[in-house]
Amino acid sequence: MIYKVLTLFPEVISPYLESSILGRAQEKGLIQVELCQIRDFAVNTYGKVDDLLYGGGTGMLMMAEPIWQAWCHCRGLDPDNPDLAVSAAKMSVLNAAKTSALSADEATALNATKSPAPGAAKATSLQVDERLKLNQSDTQSGEEVKSLTLFMSPRGLVYDQDLALTFSKYDELIIICGNYEGVDDRIIDKVGALEVSMGDYVLTGGELGALTVIDTVSRLIPGVFTSDEVWQEESHASGLLAEPQYTRPADWRGLQVPEVLLSGHEAKIQRWRYLSALNTTLERRPDMFAKVKLTTEVWKELLEFRSRLAED
């Protein structure tokens, strides 16, 4: 996986990428991160990359031209090529992905390779992938690279594990980080960028969002972890939050680890973990729990599990 991040502040991003899991993934050649300084493509020798808003308003807006030049540079394209444009067909696909919520019939389980917990239906997720076949580019060898451009934006699709799974199927992610009041909207259309939001709040710039995408997607790439089970058993991967977890000692300041986890009975332990994950999701994220389909038998087990917790 290759990440190309267009930013005014590469120094904000670099330290995080050099550490821990992402640092080791780069050393192994599993991921590659290129930071492109947008100011290198400024419209004048003074490094100008922003200007006042048409129609008035506070603050400054990042200009389209420096971002366009940086994007073309990252993709090895001639920015002055008159034929270089996102086709109407691709734009219609993009706009559909941006503005349309898929129906339940269109939703598809992206976690089909994971084994669902007993009694639970497979978690469904937006099948965004088919709607994002954008920006295919040719490498020097003539092979196509499956590339996608993202723009970190508070008005975009809210980022979640489903989108991370979708993005992990690409060969290359180009991430545009806005700053100040944002960017000239024309550049978003010009490069066919998918707008992605980290949530219902506003950050100073897109750099933290870009790091979040890089981190979450990289965790899904084979080889980054010793086993895919590492991320498949985490919160959100199966549509549930993770169950409470414990380590030594079994008795810490009078607080005990649940006896079942000390029993050595694998089937009972796995069942406890599943019911505990269901219960945790129900209590802390009822919105997520509402999407989980349970059989009558599992509902009964869950209610009994909750009753035992209340007694303890």
Sequence and secondary structure as in RCSB ss.txt:
>XXXX:A:sequence
MIYKVLTLFPEVISPYLESSILGRAQEKGLIQVELCQIRDFAVNTYGKVDDLLYGGGTGMLMMAEPIWQAWCHCR
GLDPDNPDLAVSAAKMSVLNAAKTSALSADEATALNATKSPAPGAAKATSLQVDERLKLNQSDTQSGEEVKSLTL
FMSPRGLVYDQDLALTFSKYDELIIICGNYEGVDDRIIDKVGALEVSMGDYVLTGGELGALTVIDTVSRLIPGVF
TSDEVWQEESHASGLLAEPQYTRPADWRGLQVPEVLLSGHEAKIQRWRYLSALNTTLERRPDMFAKVKLTTEVWK
ELLEFRSRLAED
>XXXX:A:secstr
 EEEEEES HHHHHHHHTSHHHHHHHHTTS EEEEEEGGGG SSTT   EE  TT  SS EE HHHHHHHHHHHH
T  TT TT S  HHHHHHHHHHHH    TTT B TTTTS   TTB    B   GGG     EE TTS EE EEEE
EEEEEEEE  HHHHHHHTTSSEEEEE   TT B HHHHHHHT EEEESSSS  SSSHHHHHHHHHHHHTTSTTSS
S THHHHTSTTTTSS       S SEETTEE  GGGGS  HHHHHHHHHHHHHHHHHHH HHHHTT  B HHHHH
HHHHHHHHHHH 
